[in-house]
Amino acid sequence: MKTVRRTFGSGRTATVLSLNTEDLARPPQVREAFDEILSVLGQRAVIVDLRRVARLTSMGPSALSAGADAAREHSARFAITGVRPEVRRLVDTLSPGGASDGAGGRIEIAEDVESALQTLDEEPGNA
């Protein structure tokens, strides 16, 4: 797991959490990382980069769901990038109807980190 802080065009920040296949096999550790990003760092936007996820294990849905839940609990925005087709099918299952403003619990999906930053920055209600 790797984190990096990125800045929106408007000057707000987001944390990018880059996960790999092994990370998604450990939902408790992933949830802990999200809680730290949201609670300790006070981030209001988290982007999960899944480019390094080669395959989903049975624990993958729990890890992504934990991130979305943590973001919702902290009134933060949540987006994923680098989504392969099999991961996209999973996200569609977790988040029917696609992207929303975060309050509805759906997951934003973007092609890459820069697109996610732009999308989260443009959405109303982003602190």
C-alpha positions in Angstrom: 0.0 0.0 0.0 1.3 3.4 -0.9 -0.2 6.8 -0.2 0.5 10.2 -1.7 -1.2 13.5 -1.2 -2.3 15.3 -4.4 -3.7 18.8 -4.9 -6.8 19.8 -6.8 -6.7 22.7 -9.2 -8.6 24.7 -6.6 -6.0 24.0 -4.0 -7.9 21.4 -2.0 -6.1 18.1 -1.4 -6.9 14.4 -1.8 -5.0 11.3 -0.7 -4.3 8.7 -3.4 -4.0 5.2 -2.0 -2.4 2.8 -4.5 -3.3 -0.8 -3.8 -2.1 -4.1 -5.2 -3.7 -7.6 -5.4 -2.2 -8.6 -2.0 -3.5 -5.4 -0.3 -7.1 -6.3 -1.3 -6.7 -9.7 0.4 -6.4 -7.9 3.8 -9.6 -5.8 4.3 -8.8 -5.0 8.0 -5.5 -3.3 7.1 -7.1 -1.5 4.1 -9.9 -0.2 6.4 -7.2 0.9 8.9 -5.4 2.8 6.2 -8.7 4.5 5.2 -9.5 5.4 8.8 -6.0 7.0 9.2 -6.3 9.0 6.0 -9.8 10.2 6.9 -9.5 10.7 10.7 -5.9 11.5 11.3 -5.1 13.4 8.2 -8.6 14.9 7.9 -8.9 14.3 4.2 -12.2 14.8 2.5 -11.3 13.1 -0.7 -9.7 9.7 -1.2 -8.7 8.2 -4.5 -7.9 4.5 -4.7 -5.6 3.6 -7.6 -6.2 0.0 -8.7 -3.8 -0.2 -11.6 -1.6 -2.7 -9.7 -4.5 -5.0 -9.0 -3.9 -8.0 -11.3 -6.9 -10.0 -10.1 -9.5 -9.9 -7.4 -9.5 -12.3 -4.6 -12.6 -13.2 -2.6 -11.6 -10.4 -0.1 -11.4 -7.6 -2.7 -15.1 -6.6 -2.4 -14.8 -6.3 1.3 -11.7 -4.1 1.1 -13.3 -1.7 -1.5 -16.5 -1.6 0.5 -14.6 -0.8 3.7 -13.0 2.2 1.9 -16.4 3.4 0.6 -17.9 2.9 4.1 -15.1 4.8 5.8 -15.4 7.7 3.4 -19.2 7.9 3.9 -18.7 7.8 7.7 -16.4 10.8 7.4 -18.5 12.7 4.9 -15.6 12.3 2.4 -15.6 11.7 -1.3 -14.3 8.3 -2.6 -13.2 7.4 -6.1 -11.3 4.6 -7.8 -9.1 4.6 -10.8 -7.2 2.1 -13.0 -10.2 -0.2 -13.0 -9.9 -3.4 -15.0 -13.1 -4.9 -16.5 -13.5 -7.6 -13.8 -13.0 -5.0 -11.1 -15.5 -2.7 -12.8 -18.1 -5.5 -12.7 -17.5 -5.8 -9.0 -17.9 -2.0 -8.5 -21.1 -2.0 -10.5 -22.4 -4.6 -8.1 -21.3 -2.6 -5.0 -22.5 0.7 -6.5 -25.5 0.2 -8.8 -26.2 3.3 -10.8 -22.6 4.6 -11.0 -21.2 7.7 -9.5 -22.9 10.1 -7.1 -22.0 12.9 -4.8 -20.5 10.5 -2.2 -23.4 11.0 0.2 -25.4 8.3 -1.6 -22.7 5.8 -1.0 -21.9 5.2 -4.6 -18.4 5.0 -5.9 -16.9 7.4 -8.4 -14.9 5.8 -11.1 -12.3 7.6 -13.2 -9.9 6.6 -15.9 -6.8 7.9 -14.0 -5.8 9.9 -10.9 -5.9 13.2 -12.8 -9.4 12.6 -14.0 -10.5 11.6 -10.5 -9.0 14.8 -9.0 -10.9 16.9 -11.6 -14.2 15.0 -11.0 -14.0 15.3 -7.2 -13.0 18.9 -7.4 -16.0 19.7 -9.7 -18.7 18.0 -7.6 -20.8 20.1 -5.3 -20.5 19.6 -1.6 -16.8 18.7 -1.7 -15.0 20.4 1.3 
